[in-house]
Amino acid sequence: MEYKVPDMSCGHCKASIEEAISTAGGTAKVDLENRRVSIDGLDPARAEAAIREAGFSPEPA
């Protein structure tokens, strides 16, 4: 699944999202330039919750 994360803007944001998804049991591929995150290994509700818990506002892409 893929999300747009418009409030992700720097390397720290990228690392925060990657850590949140990893902690939840999935893997994240972050495209910082286009502000998109591709996630494997989690159901959509858990993936979105993990991104929100990290302080970001994901939108389905």
HUBELSUL-V292710 format. One record per residue. N is the residue number from 0. SS is DSSP state (H for helix, E for strand, L for the rest). Layout:
n = <N:N>
ss = <SS:SS>
//
This chain:
n = <0:1:2:3:4:5:6:7:8:9:10:11:12:13:14:15:16:17:18:19:20:21:22:23:24:25:26:27:28:29:30:31:32:33:34:35:36:37:38:39:40:41:42:43:44:45:46:47:48:49:50:51:52:53:54:55:56:57:58:59:60>
ss = <L:E:E:E:L:L:L:L:L:L:H:H:H:H:H:H:H:H:H:H:H:H:H:H:L:L:E:E:E:E:E:L:L:L:L:E:E:E:E:E:L:L:L:H:H:H:H:H:H:H:H:H:H:L:L:L:L:L:E:E:L>
//
